Each structure stands twice: as structure tokens, then as C-alpha cells.
Amino acid sequence: MREREFLTKLVKVLGQRFSIDLNIDLSQGDSKEIFKWFLASILFGARISETIAVNTYREFEKEGALTPDSILKKRWEGLVRILDNGGYVRYDFKTAAKLLGVMKDLKKEYTGNLNKLHQISKDPRDLETRIKNLGKGIGDVTANIFLRELRGIWKNADPFPSPLVIEGAKSISIIPQQLKSKEKILGKLKSIWQRNKIKGKDFVNFETSLLRLAKDYYRKGKSFALD
């Protein structure tokens, strides 16, 4: 009972999806919304603060640069300006070039439609590889951020837990410290969720709450109490 009470509070307080925070609706699998989340995931994937990533996404929103074509039309100089306005200064040149490369590959290989990329994928690992092959700079972190919130929406979206999710789970001892296999950890977390399902929430909310627990509490020496 105590486990359920704790996890219920954890998910309700810390489990809101990052896409929801950005007013991106992935629930219907709409290609335009999925692309918005992909762009946001690229921004979140760098070693910057969550605040700067959100602010920078808002700048893309203001500029109407939320499709592959509109991003390409901004060219390198326009993208640098957007990134700088959002506070993405440290990675502005590099990210502008990366975005242009990714958009070109996405249009060339999948006509700019990420749903087509998913439809062609054979399984979860092939899907991750295809995401990372979209361009230089799309690595494990970005792919994981993107695919985590597409669980239950895309059939093949089933990434292994990120290091922060694992760290959060181990910080409250729901996963043994000695367990290293990401596949087994994912299975264990899914089992825990099945045992403690919360009405109106899903496994993505659970994962997100563990990630925020590690990032905003455990790494800062703060505890998350039930009371």
C-alpha cells in the first residue's frame, strides 16, 4: 500500500509529459504534432537547461518554424538567430547546421513525415536506428527523449529507460542497484507500473516522474516525501 501511495503522488506531481508542457498533442498520432515533438527533442537533447530548451522551442513557435520546410527556409543564419533568442547560444552554430541536415534527410528519405519512418521500421531497435540516422548529432539521448513519449502511440516506440529514469528508480529502491541490463530494468518498471496503475495516467507518466525525480531531486540532494 505504501508503494502505491508513494508512486501515485510521484506520478501526479512529477509525471506530466514534456510534450504536454509545450502544448504538443501526440495522442492522435498526427504527423505535424509528432514533428513538433521531434524538434523539441533535438533541443532537449543538448547539455543545456530545460528552461533554455523550452524557451528556444517557443522561439521556433513564434517564427512559425515548426515544419521541415519552414525550418529549411530559415537557412543557417535565421536558425542561429532563433536559437540565440531562445538562449541556445553555446550550441547555436552547431545546432543550426544539424537542423538543416536533419530536415534535408527527413524530406529525402521520408518526404518529411516521421509517421512514414515509423511505418517502415521493423521493430523498436530499428526505429531507434532510423531516428539516429536522420542526421549527424541525433544520438541516443535525443532518440530516447523523442521515442519515450511516443509509447502507446507508435507500435515500435519502446525505448530502453534513459540513465536518468534508471537513476530515479534506483534512488527510491524500486530497482536493485546491481541490476544493469536496460532490457530487464524496462521489464521490471513495466511490471511495477502494472501493479500500481493510476487512473488517467500511463507508463510514460511513470517514466517521466522517475526522470524528474533524479534530475530535480536526487541530483540536488533533495528528497521527495509522501507526506
C-alpha positions in Angstrom: 0.0 0.0 0.0 2.8 2.4 0.9 4.4 1.7 -2.5 1.2 2.6 -4.3 0.6 5.7 -2.3 4.2 6.9 -3.0 4.1 6.2 -6.7 0.7 7.8 -7.1 1.9 11.0 -5.6 5.2 10.8 -7.6 3.4 10.4 -10.9 0.8 13.1 -10.1 3.3 15.6 -9.0 6.2 14.9 -11.4 4.8 12.8 -14.2 3.4 15.4 -16.7 4.8 14.7 -20.2 7.2 17.3 -21.5 5.2 17.4 -24.7 2.1 18.5 -22.8 4.2 21.3 -21.2 4.8 22.5 -24.7 1.1 22.2 -25.7 2.0 19.4 -28.2 -0.7 16.8 -28.6 0.8 13.4 -29.5 -2.3 11.5 -28.6 -3.8 11.2 -32.1 -0.5 10.4 -33.8 -0.8 13.5 -36.0 2.3 13.9 -38.1 2.5 17.7 -37.5 2.4 17.3 -33.8 4.9 14.5 -33.9 7.3 16.7 -35.8 6.9 19.4 -33.3 7.9 17.0 -30.6 10.8 15.8 -32.7 12.1 19.4 -33.0 11.7 19.9 -29.2 13.5 16.6 -28.6 16.5 17.8 -30.6 16.6 21.0 -28.4 16.2 19.0 -25.2 19.0 16.6 -26.3 21.8 19.1 -25.8 23.5 19.7 -22.5 21.5 22.7 -21.6 18.9 23.5 -19.1 15.3 22.5 -19.6 14.3 26.2 -19.4 16.5 27.2 -22.3 15.2 24.3 -24.4 11.6 25.3 -23.7 12.4 29.0 -24.4 14.1 28.1 -27.7 11.2 25.9 -28.8 8.9 28.9 -28.1 11.1 31.0 -30.4 10.6 28.4 -33.2 6.9 28.6 -32.5 6.8 32.4 -32.7 8.7 32.3 -36.0 6.3 29.7 -37.5 9.3 27.3 -38.0 7.6 24.1 -37.0 7.8 22.0 -40.2 10.8 20.7 -42.1 10.1 23.1 -45.0 9.7 26.2 -42.8 12.9 25.3 -40.9 14.8 24.9 -44.2 13.5 28.3 -45.4 15.1 30.0 -42.4 18.5 28.9 -43.6 21.5 28.8 -41.3 21.5 32.5 -40.4 17.8 32.5 -39.5 18.1 29.4 -37.3 21.1 30.8 -35.5 19.0 33.9 -34.7 16.1 31.8 -33.4 18.5 29.7 -31.3 20.2 32.8 -29.9 16.9 34.4 -29.0 16.0 31.3 -27.0 19.3 31.3 -25.1 20.8 28.4 -27.0 23.9 30.5 -27.6 26.5 27.9 -26.7 25.3 25.4 -29.3 23.7 27.8 -31.8 26.1 27.3 -34.8 26.3 23.6 -34.4 22.6 23.1 -33.8 21.6 25.3 -36.8 23.7 23.1 -39.1 22.4 19.9 -37.5 18.8 21.0 -38.0 19.3 21.8 -41.7 21.0 18.4 -42.2 18.2 16.5 -40.4 15.4 18.3 -42.3 17.1 17.5 -45.6 17.4 13.8 -44.7 13.9 13.7 -43.4 12.5 15.1 -46.6 14.7 13.0 -48.8 14.1 9.6 -47.1 10.5 10.0 -45.7 9.0 13.0 -47.5 9.3 15.0 -44.3 6.8 12.7 -42.5 8.0 10.9 -39.3 5.0 8.6 -39.4 6.3 7.2 -42.6 9.6 6.5 -40.9 7.8 4.6 -38.2 5.7 2.6 -40.7 8.8 1.4 -42.4 10.6 0.4 -39.2 10.7 -3.3 -38.4 10.9 -3.2 -34.6 11.8 -0.9 -31.7 15.6 -1.1 -32.2 15.3 -0.5 -36.0 13.1 2.5 -35.3 15.7 4.0 -32.9 18.4 3.4 -35.6 16.3 5.2 -38.3 15.8 8.2 -36.0 19.5 8.4 -35.3 20.4 8.0 -39.0 18.4 11.2 -39.8 21.5 13.2 -39.4 24.7 13.8 -37.6 24.1 14.8 -34.0 20.9 12.8 -33.4 22.2 10.4 -30.8 20.9 8.1 -28.1 19.8 11.0 -25.8 17.6 12.7 -28.4 16.2 9.5 -29.8 15.3 8.4 -26.3 13.6 11.7 -25.4 11.6 11.6 -28.6 10.5 7.9 -28.5 9.7 7.8 -24.8 6.7 10.0 -25.3 5.5 8.0 -28.3 5.0 4.8 -26.3 1.5 3.6 -26.9 1.2 5.9 -30.0 3.7 4.3 -32.3 3.7 0.5 -32.1 7.5 0.3 -32.3 8.2 3.1 -29.8 9.6 1.1 -26.9 13.0 2.6 -25.9 15.0 1.3 -23.0 14.9 3.6 -19.9 17.3 6.5 -20.0 20.1 6.8 -17.5 18.1 9.4 -15.6 15.0 7.2 -15.4 17.1 4.3 -14.1 18.8 6.7 -11.6 15.4 7.8 -10.4 14.1 4.3 -10.0 17.2 3.2 -8.1 17.1 6.3 -5.8 13.8 5.0 -4.4 14.9 1.4 -4.4 12.2 0.0 -6.8 15.1 -1.3 -9.0 18.0 -3.1 -7.4 21.3 -1.1 -7.5 23.1 -4.1 -9.0 20.7 -4.5 -11.9 22.5 -3.3 -15.1 20.5 -4.8 -18.0 18.4 -2.0 -19.5 16.1 -4.6 -21.0 15.5 -6.2 -17.6 15.1 -2.8 -16.0 12.4 -1.9 -18.6 10.6 -5.1 -17.8 10.8 -4.5 -14.1 9.5 -1.0 -14.4 6.6 -2.1 -16.6 5.8 -4.8 -14.0 5.8 -2.2 -11.2 3.5 0.0 -13.3 1.1 -2.8 -14.0 0.9 -3.4 -10.2 0.3 0.3 -9.4 -1.6 1.7 -12.4 -3.1 5.1 -11.8 -6.3 6.2 -13.4 -5.8 8.7 -16.2 -2.0 8.1 -16.3 0.2 5.8 -18.3 3.6 4.3 -18.3 5.1 7.4 -19.9 3.9 9.5 -17.0 5.7 7.0 -14.7 8.9 7.2 -16.6 8.8 11.0 -16.7 8.2 11.1 -13.0 11.3 9.0 -12.4 13.4 11.1 -14.7 12.3 14.3 -12.9 12.9 12.7 -9.6 16.5 12.1 -10.5 17.1 15.4 -12.2 15.3 17.8 -9.9 15.5 16.0 -6.5 18.1 13.2 -6.2 20.9 15.0 -8.0 20.2 18.2 -6.0 20.3 16.3 -2.7 16.6 16.8 -2.1 14.1 14.1 -1.0 10.6 13.5 -2.4 8.4 12.7 0.6 5.0 11.1 0.6 3.7 13.5 3.3 
